[in-house]
Amino acid sequence: MAKPRVKVPKSATAGEVVTIKTLIDHKMDSGQRKDKAGNLIPRKIINSFSASFNGEEVINVKLEPAISTNPYFQFSFKVPETGDLAFKWVDDDGTVTETKKTITVE
């Protein structure tokens, strides 16, 4: 998988609701398409996406083959304190892509 792109505010006030945007480059082969020789292309999708703030889960999404190429997620959450927002994408083959961003409470 390619490096994910995330947009997270660097700072917020305690209790502020912020919007988080993520996108990851991925072909998302559903297992239903065929190659030029007529053989089925094996399924290879991101099957889950999650984000946690200081170890507490904020969002957890299970994905199915109908998800689009290069999945984009946008969600909001209330920032309680300074901390790390950790993102995790898991592929069918067990590949895990993770990244982390810090939000500072001012």
C-alpha positions in Angstrom: 0.0 0.0 0.0 1.1 3.5 -0.6 1.6 6.0 2.1 -1.7 7.3 3.5 -2.6 11.0 3.5 -4.3 12.4 6.6 -5.4 15.9 7.4 -5.5 16.6 11.1 -5.4 20.1 12.8 -2.2 20.6 14.7 -4.0 22.3 17.5 -7.5 22.6 19.0 -9.1 23.9 22.2 -10.2 21.3 24.8 -13.7 20.0 23.8 -13.5 21.3 20.2 -15.0 19.1 17.5 -12.5 18.7 14.7 -12.8 17.2 11.2 -10.3 14.5 10.2 -9.8 13.6 6.6 -7.9 10.5 5.3 -7.1 9.0 1.9 -5.0 6.0 1.0 -4.0 4.9 -2.5 -5.2 1.4 -3.1 -6.7 -0.4 -6.2 -9.2 -2.4 -4.1 -9.6 -5.5 -6.3 -13.0 -7.0 -5.5 -12.2 -10.5 -6.8 -14.8 -10.2 -9.5 -12.8 -8.7 -12.3 -10.8 -10.7 -14.8 -7.4 -10.0 -16.3 -6.6 -10.0 -20.0 -6.3 -13.8 -20.1 -9.8 -14.2 -18.5 -8.6 -15.2 -15.1 -10.2 -13.8 -12.0 -8.0 -11.2 -10.2 -7.8 -12.2 -6.6 -9.6 -10.1 -4.0 -7.3 -7.6 -2.4 -9.1 -4.8 -0.5 -8.6 -2.8 2.6 -11.0 -4.7 4.9 -10.8 -2.4 7.9 -9.9 1.2 8.9 -9.7 2.5 12.5 -8.5 5.5 14.4 -7.8 5.9 18.0 -6.9 8.9 20.2 -4.5 8.2 23.0 -5.4 4.5 22.8 -9.2 5.0 22.8 -11.0 4.0 19.7 -12.6 6.9 17.8 -13.8 5.1 14.7 -13.7 1.5 13.4 -15.0 0.7 9.9 -15.3 -2.8 8.3 -15.1 -2.6 4.5 -16.6 -4.9 1.8 -15.6 -5.4 -1.9 -17.9 -2.6 -3.1 -15.7 0.0 -1.5 -14.2 2.4 -4.0 -10.6 2.6 -5.2 -8.4 4.9 -3.0 -10.8 5.0 0.0 -11.4 8.4 1.6 -12.8 8.8 5.1 -13.9 11.9 6.8 -15.1 12.0 10.4 -15.3 14.4 13.4 -14.5 13.9 17.0 -14.2 16.0 20.2 -10.6 16.6 21.3 -10.4 16.1 25.1 -6.7 16.8 25.5 -3.3 16.9 23.8 -2.6 13.5 22.3 -1.9 11.3 19.3 -4.4 10.3 16.7 -3.4 6.9 15.4 -4.7 5.5 12.1 -4.7 1.9 10.9 -5.6 0.3 7.6 -5.6 -3.5 7.2 -5.5 -5.3 3.8 -6.9 -8.7 3.0 -3.3 -10.1 2.8 -2.6 -8.9 6.4 -0.7 -5.8 5.3 -1.1 -3.1 8.0 -0.5 0.5 7.2 -0.3 2.9 10.2 0.4 6.5 10.7 0.1 8.9 13.7 -0.6 12.6 14.1 -0.4 14.8 17.2 -3.1 17.3 18.2 -2.0 19.9 20.8 -4.7 21.4 23.1 -4.1 25.1 23.6 
